[in-house]
Amino acid sequence: MRLGWLIVAALAHSAAAAEAFVTNQGSDDLSVVDLATGAVTATVPIGGKPAGVAVAPDGRVWITSPDSATLSVYDPETGALTRIALAGGPLGVAVNPLSGAVYVADWYGDRLFVVEDGALTGEIATGRSPSGVAVTPDGARILSADRDSDQVSVFDAATRARRAVIAVGARPFGVTIDAAGRFAYAANVGADSVSVIDLAALAAVATIPTGARPYAVALAGGRGFVTNSYGDSVTVFDVASRAVLATLAVGEYPEGVAASRDGALVYVANWFSNTLSVIDAAALTVTAEIAVGDGPRAFGAFLRD
């Protein structure tokens, strides 16, 4: 564990305003959104059709560009932007909350890249076409959703060894871990479902039906929110009972989804509508639409609050 990393991360969080960092594939940029006002406060050129995004505990924003095979890191405090050359098709990205290591799924290379201190330090073999990546809150495990293998791989972060391969529904894309590190949720694009994974048992223990082509899952207030990319909707389920509670209409082709730290609001990136839909997580109503760039994907942890 890096004490310096934790101190910097804590200071950055205490000073940060509530913001969204939305990757826009059509306009090749990043929209920085003030969530209090709904205004775009900066537009950052990225290039390479940016898709994946992860806001690190230290406040920096990591962005994948599949078309240019690059990983960019943006510092909102200074405006500095640095690009790191990778290979293949970098897509999903996640940051280890303890070590600061960055894990990037290579869609074409069936691997995770490991980036530390701004440099590529290793690779981890996955199943076919890894898409979403997530790290447990204690920083001990890494999960990859291996889309074309219909599985989620679980790795030990310290040794980088694969601990388990968990069969899920067809074509898992986004993978999300709860705040306690007990369960993970894989959105199965090809099965119109979410697989619930018990991380202690290392097994899928339930399946939740969704709308058409679910993309990713966010958790807020004891509920799960699943973007249905072909349904222009969000499926809401109860985490405890795993029962479906509602289907909410949002913008066209919703993809990325993330919840505020307090669980009050959920934000949905609508790829074809060029907006963020804002959902009241308790009332289950859409309360606002925020205009962003062209073709927002926001695949990953795109909020800083």
C-alpha positions in Angstrom: 0.0 0.0 0.0 1.3 3.4 -0.9 0.7 5.9 1.9 1.6 8.8 -0.3 -1.0 7.8 -2.9 -3.7 7.6 -0.2 -2.9 11.0 1.3 -2.9 12.7 -2.2 -6.2 10.9 -3.0 -7.8 12.1 0.2 -6.8 15.7 -0.3 -7.9 15.7 -3.9 -11.3 14.3 -2.9 -11.8 16.9 -0.2 -11.1 19.7 -2.6 -13.0 18.4 -5.6 -16.4 19.7 -6.8 -19.0 17.3 -8.1 -18.1 16.8 -11.8 -18.7 14.3 -14.6 -16.0 13.4 -17.1 -17.8 12.2 -20.3 -15.9 10.6 -23.2 -17.5 11.6 -26.5 -16.6 9.3 -29.5 -18.2 11.5 -32.2 -16.5 14.7 -31.2 -13.2 13.0 -30.1 -13.2 14.8 -26.8 -14.0 14.8 -23.1 -16.8 16.9 -21.6 -16.2 18.2 -18.1 -19.6 18.8 -16.5 -20.3 20.8 -13.3 -23.1 18.6 -11.8 -24.4 21.4 -9.6 -25.2 23.6 -12.5 -25.4 21.1 -15.4 -23.0 23.2 -17.4 -20.0 21.9 -19.5 -17.1 23.8 -18.0 -14.4 22.4 -20.3 -14.0 20.4 -23.5 -10.7 18.5 -23.7 -9.6 17.2 -27.1 -8.6 13.5 -26.7 -8.7 11.8 -30.2 -8.9 8.2 -31.1 -12.6 7.8 -30.4 -12.4 7.9 -26.6 -14.7 5.4 -24.8 -13.5 4.2 -21.4 -13.0 6.5 -18.5 -12.0 6.1 -14.8 -11.7 8.9 -12.3 -8.9 8.0 -9.9 -8.9 8.7 -6.1 -6.3 11.4 -6.7 -8.7 13.2 -9.0 -6.9 12.4 -12.3 -9.0 11.1 -15.2 -7.8 8.1 -17.2 -9.3 7.8 -20.8 -9.0 5.0 -23.4 -8.9 5.7 -27.1 -9.5 2.4 -29.0 -8.9 3.9 -32.5 -5.5 5.3 -31.6 -4.5 2.6 -29.1 -3.7 5.1 -26.4 -4.4 5.8 -22.8 -4.6 9.4 -21.8 -4.5 10.9 -18.3 -6.0 14.3 -17.7 -5.4 16.4 -14.6 -8.5 18.7 -14.0 -6.6 20.9 -11.6 -3.8 21.9 -14.1 -5.4 21.0 -17.4 -2.4 18.8 -18.2 -3.0 15.9 -20.7 -0.5 13.1 -21.2 -0.9 10.2 -23.6 0.6 6.7 -23.2 0.9 4.4 -26.2 -0.5 1.0 -25.8 -1.6 -1.5 -28.5 -4.7 -3.3 -29.8 -8.0 -1.7 -28.8 -7.9 -0.3 -25.2 -11.5 -0.1 -23.9 -12.4 -0.6 -20.3 -10.2 1.0 -17.6 -10.1 0.9 -13.8 -7.8 2.3 -11.1 -6.7 0.4 -8.1 -7.9 2.5 -5.1 -4.9 1.6 -3.0 -1.9 1.2 -5.2 -2.9 3.6 -8.0 -2.2 1.0 -10.7 -4.3 1.4 -13.8 -5.8 -1.6 -15.6 -6.8 -1.4 -19.3 -8.8 -4.0 -21.2 -7.4 -4.7 -24.7 -10.4 -5.7 -26.7 -8.3 -7.1 -29.6 -5.4 -8.6 -27.6 -7.2 -10.6 -24.9 -5.3 -9.0 -22.1 -5.2 -6.3 -19.5 -2.5 -3.7 -19.6 -1.0 -2.6 -16.3 0.1 1.0 -16.1 2.0 2.3 -13.0 3.5 5.7 -12.5 2.6 6.6 -16.1 4.4 3.6 -17.7 3.3 0.2 -19.0 4.7 -2.3 -16.5 3.0 -5.5 -17.5 0.2 -7.5 -19.1 -2.4 -10.0 -17.8 -4.0 -12.6 -20.0 -7.8 -12.7 -20.0 -10.5 -14.4 -21.9 -11.6 -13.2 -25.4 -12.4 -9.5 -26.0 -12.2 -8.1 -22.5 -14.4 -5.0 -22.1 -15.3 -3.8 -18.6 -12.8 -3.8 -15.8 -13.3 -3.3 -12.0 -11.2 -3.5 -8.9 -12.5 -4.5 -5.4 -12.6 -1.7 -2.8 -9.7 -3.2 -0.9 -7.5 -3.2 -4.1 -7.0 -7.0 -3.8 -8.8 -8.3 -6.9 -9.3 -7.2 -10.5 -12.3 -8.3 -12.6 -12.5 -8.3 -16.3 -15.7 -9.0 -18.3 -14.5 -11.2 -21.2 -17.2 -10.6 -23.7 -16.6 -13.2 -26.3 -15.8 -15.9 -23.7 -19.1 -15.4 -21.8 -17.1 -15.1 -18.6 -15.7 -12.9 -15.9 -12.1 -13.4 -14.9 -10.9 -12.7 -11.4 -7.2 -11.8 -10.7 -5.1 -11.3 -7.7 -3.8 -7.7 -7.9 -0.6 -8.4 -6.1 0.5 -11.5 -8.1 -1.5 -10.8 -11.3 -2.5 -14.5 -11.3 -6.0 -15.5 -12.4 -7.9 -16.9 -9.4 -11.1 -17.8 -11.1 -13.1 -17.9 -14.3 -16.8 -17.4 -13.7 -19.4 -18.3 -16.3 -22.0 -15.6 -16.8 -24.6 -14.8 -19.5 -23.8 -14.2 -23.1 -21.5 -11.3 -24.0 -20.8 -9.6 -20.7 -19.7 -6.0 -21.2 -19.8 -3.8 -18.1 -18.8 -5.2 -14.7 -19.5 -3.4 -11.4 -18.5 -4.2 -7.8 -20.5 -3.1 -4.7 -19.0 -0.9 -2.0 -18.5 -3.8 0.4 -16.7 -5.9 -2.2 -19.2 -8.7 -1.7 -20.9 -8.9 -5.1 -20.2 -8.0 -8.7 -22.7 -7.4 -11.4 -22.0 -8.2 -15.1 -24.3 -6.7 -17.8 -24.8 -9.4 -20.4 -25.4 -7.7 -23.8 -26.2 -11.0 -25.6 -28.6 -12.3 -22.9 -30.6 -9.3 -21.8 -29.7 -9.9 -18.2 -27.3 -9.1 -15.3 -25.3 -11.9 -13.7 -24.8 -11.5 -9.9 -21.4 -12.8 -8.8 -20.6 -13.8 -5.2 -17.0 -12.7 -4.8 -16.4 -14.9 -1.7 -17.8 -18.0 -3.5 -16.4 -17.0 -6.9 -19.6 -18.0 -8.5 -22.6 -16.5 -10.3 -25.5 -16.9 -7.9 -28.4 -15.1 -9.6 -29.6 -13.7 -13.0 -31.7 -10.6 -13.3 -33.7 -9.9 -16.5 -33.2 -6.5 -18.1 -34.2 -4.6 -21.3 -32.5 -5.1 -24.7 -28.7 -5.1 -24.8 -27.7 -4.1 -21.3 -24.4 -2.3 -21.2 -23.4 -1.4 -17.7 -24.7 -1.3 -14.0 -24.5 1.4 -11.3 -25.5 0.9 -7.7 -27.3 3.5 -5.5 -29.5 3.4 -2.5 -29.9 -0.4 -2.4 -30.8 -0.5 -6.1 -29.1 -1.4 -9.3 -29.5 0.7 -12.5 -28.8 -1.0 -15.8 -28.5 0.8 -19.1 -30.4 -0.9 -21.9 -28.7 0.3 -25.0 -31.3 -1.0 -27.5 -34.2 -0.1 -25.2 -33.5 3.6 -24.6 -34.2 2.7 -21.0 -32.8 1.8 -17.6 -33.9 -1.3 -15.7 -34.0 -0.8 -11.9 -33.7 -3.7 -9.5 -33.6 -4.2 -5.8 -30.2 -5.4 -4.7 -31.4 -7.4 -1.7 -34.3 -9.3 -3.4 -32.9 -9.0 -6.9 -36.5 -8.2 -8.1 -37.0 -5.8 -11.0 -38.6 -2.6 -9.7 -39.0 -0.3 -12.7 -38.0 0.5 -16.2 -37.2 4.2 -16.8 -37.2 5.9 -20.2 -34.0 7.9 -20.8 -32.2 9.2 -23.9 -31.4 7.3 -27.1 -28.9 4.4 -26.8 -27.9 4.7 -23.1 -24.5 3.3 -22.3 -22.3 4.6 -19.4 -24.0 4.9 -16.0 -22.6 6.0 -12.6 -24.1 6.9 -9.2 -23.2 9.8 -7.0 -21.2 8.9 -3.9 -24.2 9.6 -1.6 -26.4 7.3 -3.8 -29.0 10.1 -4.4 -28.5 10.5 -8.2 -27.7 8.3 -11.1 -26.2 9.7 -14.4 -26.7 8.0 -17.7 -24.7 8.8 -20.9 -27.0 8.6 -24.0 -24.8 7.9 -27.0 -27.2 8.9 -29.7 -28.9 11.8 -27.8 -25.7 13.5 -26.8 -26.9 14.0 -23.2 -26.6 12.8 -19.6 -29.9 11.8 -18.1 -30.1 12.5 -14.3 -32.2 10.0 -12.3 -33.4 10.5 -8.8 -32.5 7.2 -7.3 -35.2 7.2 -4.6 -38.1 8.6 -6.6 -37.1 6.7 -9.8 -37.7 9.7 -12.0 -35.6 11.4 -14.6 -35.1 14.9 -13.3 -32.9 16.5 -15.9 -31.0 16.2 -19.2 -27.6 17.7 -19.6 -26.1 18.3 -23.1 -22.6 17.0 -23.6 -20.4 16.3 -26.7 -21.2 14.2 -29.7 -21.5 10.4 -29.0 -21.0 10.1 -25.3 -19.9 6.7 -24.1 -18.7 7.3 -20.5 -17.8 3.7 -20.1 -16.5 3.4 -16.5 -16.4 5.4 -13.3 -16.9 8.9 -14.8 -17.9 10.9 -11.7 -15.9 12.9 -9.2 -18.0 14.0 -6.2 
